[in-house]
Amino acid sequence: MDRAKLRGLILGVILALVCFALPLDGLTVQGRKALALTVMTVVFWAFQVSHSGYVAGLYLVLLIILKVAKPTVVLAPLATSSTFLIMGAYLLAASVRSSALGERIAYFMLRFVSSYRSLIIVIYLLTFVLSLIIPHAWPRALLIMSVMLVVIDTAQIGVQDARQIGFAVFASSVPISLIFLTGASITNPLAVQYAQVDLGWIGWLKVMGIPSMVASVLTCILFLLLFKQHEKLSINKQAIQEKYEQLGPLSGKEKRIFIWLVIAILSWATDSLHKIDIGWITFLITVLMSFPVIGKVLEARHWKEIPLHMILFITAATAIGKVGAETGMNAYIAHLVLPTHVPTNIFALAAVVTTFTMIVHLLLGSVLSVMGVAIPALLAFAASTSINPLVIVLWAYTVIGSHYILPFHHMNVLVGVGEGNGLYSQKETIRLGIPLIAVVYFITVVVQTLWWKALGLIA
């Protein structure tokens, strides 16, 4: 690991020096600085040279020190509602984890399980339901996995089937996270920011809901075709019922959490009416959940749940696009890598966007870093056309947010790898990831394109 980090450090520095030293025609000095620092940062992230937060901090500080862009441009994402949405999402997830509310829902749904196939389907349905009340994929998956471990233990499920069940928990979180704007409270709103449009919760559901549901169903079907059960599955429903009964009646705390979650969901769903950004309203709700009488749910210790490094990481990933646009780096990359002419056929354009984004994603891995590199370049590529920027952004984001081959390509999958987590390994990830390429192309080129034409988003 240390050798890999050292190689990444050396490679990143060398590539940065090369990018700055080369006489890149059409790119200004500021553009070369931006390109050099961006390449170095992405390499550092890919090789995990240091913690992602430290690498992000290095990038942000160097942009300012080297006067690539003004601090107001580099640090602009920190002043947006997305930062407060992230904080609110982690605090909401902490409130659900501090109670048995999520477990109650999980054990209730397990009553309908009678076979291996129905168990996998329930995992997908449970992920969908919890994506409404827990606006972050990792806590959702870890909560569901804790329940699945009880099922695996009580039903005495074999090692191979246990790995497949664990993988289903984390694999389901990938496409389902794209259905609701708050399903992936970090990256979904960030994608909207790149398009610079006012979309809202209902707007996102209207545009992305159907295609993401289709992707979720197809992923589930593909999973069941690829991962057959190896032993007869006998669900111990009595043990599950006992676990459910051990939770006892709903506590006062759980009732208050439930009420606040209902308020949150209603607030998200009516944002087009009250005109309050979901970032501000989510954070406001979590603040009120700490107050006496009406809350008494969140405490001072829950502030530790908010990862500062993730906020810095998102700021850096967003800054790549903002600084790249200001310095001309985005337009240069688009001119260098993408085709000279933008396809006039909308399906061909969707295929070009999908292919380019997938290649960048497979090379770089990190969802956020790929968003920072690929999306701005694609926007610059399609700038001369009349196509809605939201279309370009969501095509690219669908590829980035729904595909992987190796675990490091998607944090939703990476967080579950290993015996102490989701039980599965890289082997299962590759097995699903390769045929998933066809699903991604079908969703972006066919489903999204036709759906958006029906909505009038594409002329």
SULWOGI-V343712 format. One record per backbone hydrogen bond with DSSP energy under -1.0 kcal/mol. NH is the residue of the N-H (numbers start at 0). CO is the residue of the C=O. Records with the same first field share a line. If there is no record, write none. Layout:
NH = CO ; CO
This chain:
4 = 0
5 = 1
6 = 2
7 = 3
8 = 4
9 = 5
10 = 6
11 = 7
12 = 8
13 = 9
14 = 10
15 = 11
16 = 12
17 = 13
18 = 14
19 = 15
20 = 16
21 = 17
23 = 21
24 = 22
26 = 23
31 = 27
32 = 28
33 = 29
34 = 30
35 = 31
36 = 32
37 = 33
38 = 34
39 = 35
40 = 36
41 = 37
42 = 38
43 = 39
44 = 40
45 = 41
46 = 42
48 = 43
54 = 50
55 = 51
56 = 52
57 = 53
58 = 54
59 = 55
60 = 56
61 = 57
62 = 58
63 = 59
64 = 60
65 = 61
66 = 63
67 = 62
68 = 62
72 = 69
73 = 69
74 = 70
77 = 74
78 = 75
79 = 76
84 = 80
85 = 81
86 = 82
87 = 83
88 = 84
89 = 85
90 = 86
91 = 87
92 = 88
93 = 89
94 = 90
95 = 91
96 = 92
97 = 93
98 = 95
103 = 99
104 = 100
105 = 101
106 = 102
107 = 103
108 = 104
109 = 105
110 = 107
111 = 108
112 = 109
118 = 114
119 = 115
120 = 116
121 = 117
122 = 118
123 = 119
124 = 120
125 = 121
126 = 122
127 = 123
128 = 124
129 = 125
130 = 126
131 = 128
133 = 129
135 = 133
139 = 135
140 = 136
141 = 137
142 = 138
143 = 139
144 = 140
145 = 141
146 = 142
147 = 143
148 = 144
150 = 146
151 = 147
152 = 148
153 = 149
154 = 150
156 = 151
161 = 157
162 = 158
163 = 159
164 = 160
165 = 161
166 = 162
167 = 163
168 = 164
169 = 165
170 = 166
171 = 167
173 = 170
175 = 171
176 = 172
177 = 174
178 = 175
182 = 179
187 = 183
190 = 186
191 = 187
192 = 188
193 = 189
194 = 190
196 = 191
203 = 199
204 = 200
205 = 201
206 = 202
207 = 203
208 = 204
211 = 207
212 = 208
213 = 209
214 = 210
215 = 211
216 = 212
217 = 213
218 = 214
219 = 215
220 = 216
221 = 217
222 = 218
223 = 219
224 = 220
225 = 221
226 = 222
236 = 234
239 = 235
240 = 236
241 = 237
242 = 238
243 = 239
244 = 240
245 = 241
247 = 244
254 = 250
255 = 251
256 = 252
257 = 253
258 = 254
259 = 255
260 = 256
261 = 257
262 = 258
263 = 259
264 = 260
265 = 261
266 = 262
267 = 263
268 = 264
269 = 265
270 = 267
272 = 269
273 = 269
274 = 270
280 = 276
281 = 277
282 = 278
283 = 279
284 = 280
285 = 281
286 = 282
287 = 283
288 = 284
289 = 286
290 = 287
293 = 291
294 = 290
295 = 290
296 = 288
297 = 288
301 = 298
302 = 299
303 = 300
304 = 301
305 = 302
310 = 306
311 = 307
312 = 308
313 = 309
314 = 310
315 = 311
316 = 312
317 = 313
318 = 314
319 = 315
321 = 317
322 = 318
323 = 319
324 = 320
325 = 321
326 = 322
329 = 323
331 = 327
332 = 328
333 = 329
334 = 330
335 = 331
336 = 332
337 = 333
348 = 344
349 = 345
350 = 346
351 = 347
352 = 348
353 = 349
354 = 350
355 = 351
356 = 352
357 = 353
358 = 354
359 = 355
360 = 356
361 = 357
362 = 358
363 = 359
364 = 360
365 = 363
369 = 365
370 = 366
371 = 367
372 = 368
373 = 369
376 = 372
377 = 373
378 = 374
379 = 375
380 = 376
381 = 377
384 = 381
390 = 387
391 = 387
392 = 388
393 = 389
394 = 390
395 = 391
396 = 392
397 = 393
398 = 394
399 = 395
400 = 396
401 = 397
402 = 398
408 = 405
409 = 406
412 = 409
413 = 409
414 = 410
415 = 412
416 = 413
417 = 423
420 = 417
421 = 415
422 = 417
428 = 424
429 = 425
430 = 426
431 = 427
432 = 428
433 = 429
435 = 431
436 = 433
439 = 435
440 = 436
441 = 437
442 = 438
443 = 439
444 = 440
445 = 441
446 = 441
447 = 442
449 = 445
450 = 446
451 = 447
452 = 448
453 = 449
454 = 450
456 = 451
457 = 451
